[in-house]
Amino acid sequence: MEKVTILWADDEIELLKPHLLFLKSKDYEVLTASNGHDAVEIYTEQAADIDVVFLDESMPGLTGLEVLPLIKEINPYVPVVMITKNEAEHVMEEAIGSQISDYLIKPVNPSQILLTLKRIIDNKRLVREKTTMDYQQEFRQIFMQITSGLDHAEWVEAYRRIVNWELRLDANKAEVGDILAQQKEQANTEFSKFVGKDYFEWVDKNKEVGPVMSHSMMRKHIFPHVSNGVPTIMLLLDNLRYDQWKAIEPIFHEQFKTENEGYFFSILPTATQYSRNAIFAGMMPSDIETAFPDKWKNDTDEGGKNLFEDFFLEKQIDRVFRKGIKWDYTKVTNVQHGKDLQDNILHYLNNDFTVIVYNFIDMLSHARTEMEVLKELAGDERAYRSLTRSWFLHSPLWTALQRLEGRDVQLFVTTDHGTIRVQSPSRVVGDRETTTNLRYKVGRNLQYEPRDVLAIREPKQAGLPRPNISSTFIFAKEDKFFLYPNNYNHYNNYYRNTFQHGGISLEEMICPVIRMRSK
């Protein structure tokens, strides 16, 4: 076990030498401070190395209760033990309200101190060790599952299982994270084979087989629950992966209860202009182009690719609800839109059905690619989940949803597609008309590594428009990303470890659809 470092602040620290020697004999390292100011200074300089803080509540100058928030401001998660002569209830309530881990009444004896440390420090270690042991036991079960020829529902279950382990390891910092990451890579390898084998069957209008997909999601998951006398809000958070949903789910549960956790598979490309237009139109992209040629834009066309979502939604609602319903659609793409949502959220309760598209996570993933500071803040999957949770907790969206408290509302939370952190470059050669997306390409005479892609030479078979007579789509498998030979090393370094979408992976294709109701 690594040596545990304690910061102990007490104005009578000299009288505590026997306790300090006792702790040293038990292999604890103790830093000492004789006043609150020194304690804050020491903690500020050495916070990363200090595992637990002991604070005397009644020090002159800065008291322990005054030091506590200054330390918590630096690290809100550091365990703090308050030591006091004062048993007054209000003092302890104030300390507990400020998130202390324990308190001891003077005079303290070495056994008390040791028990407190064991409970605080060793409890974390024991939980971490048990988590590691549990995963090691389940590792083989997951391996057998992902290599046993799963159907689409079983793949969803396997993916959820992997994500639940990611979240559990996040919480406990267990030492098997690398092994789980490798297992997830293996799962994506097998999943890419599965998609390549069955995808054309899924999108064949005449077969109705396979999972619910983008173009059937609203018809299957949303519309059957609309017009039951309760206002329904569909919240589409772009780029929301299942693990990101699980990170923000506890916040939703403060106000809503989950009635069903469903899923759908995003169509290919797992990109907004394809998947989200398909969701709102209730059609595959090739059918949208045929039915509304003036509304569909291909990758190389000028102008916005998602400017007609409300039009497509209106047409789908007209097809599904013959009697008609009162509905609205709003899209949030900037801070002002977020404030407008807060102002208007209660008005939406006058509708049968309201769709809110919230474009933050997509901006976050793109900004992370371009901004060094965000690469640091969201350096890996765990940090990306944490950043998503932090954003949502402080967002105008959550503020708006909180205004629904006490109102009977049905809420759907869903997305258009997810993202994957790309790691492995794959060379592609194409002409100047070839699209720039890193996870899929559309072009003529594409040259590529066949093992890295799913190639679709007849786009209509995949429900996709054909920009010209010889267009081919290619989709990156697993964690691949496409690079041209020009400046290969520069772009490899620039894009590796960024979050991208458009291709085939569990993270991009398996999308949550959560049905909730006000508590």
Beta strands, then each sheet from edge to edge (+ up, - down):
strand 1: 4-9
strand 2: 28-33
strand 3: 52-56
strand 4: 80-84
strand 5: 102-105
strand 6: 232-237
strand 7: 256-265
strand 8: 327-332
strand 9: 353-358
strand 10: 410-414
strand 11: 420-421
strand 12: 424-429
strand 13: 440-443
strand 14: 447-448
strand 15: 453-456
strand 16: 472-476
strand 17: 480-483
strand 18: 499-500
strand 19: 510-518
sheet 1: 2+ 1+ 3+ 4+ 5+
sheet 2: 7+ 19- 10+ 6+ 9+ 8+
sheet 3: 11+ 18-
sheet 4: 14+ 12- 17-
sheet 5: 13+ 16- 15+
end
